């Protein structure tokens, strides 16, 4: 269950990162409230996952899921560039996440 909580926490992190961007520096109420709510849920799920998983593994995977998800949202939704260097760098983050997951088996 800890891995499920960790993946969900990462998904909630993606949502709060996107809504933070949409809040325009916390000047728009609805995206600001979404950001805060999803942050709370994300941190809560991360804390539950950390009851079982090692700190370094859980935190790195949580931030990695958020980083890759925000990267994808940036490209797919916000029209950010998908240059070879950016995609290659994201692939390295993914490789790190996979490596950390495999190290806990």
Secondary structure as GFF3:
##gff-version 3
##sequence-region A 1 105
A	DSSP	alpha_helix	2	22	.	.	.	ID=ss1
A	DSSP	alpha_helix	29	49	.	.	.	ID=ss2
A	DSSP	alpha_helix	55	76	.	.	.	ID=ss3
A	DSSP	alpha_helix	84	103	.	.	.	ID=ss4
###
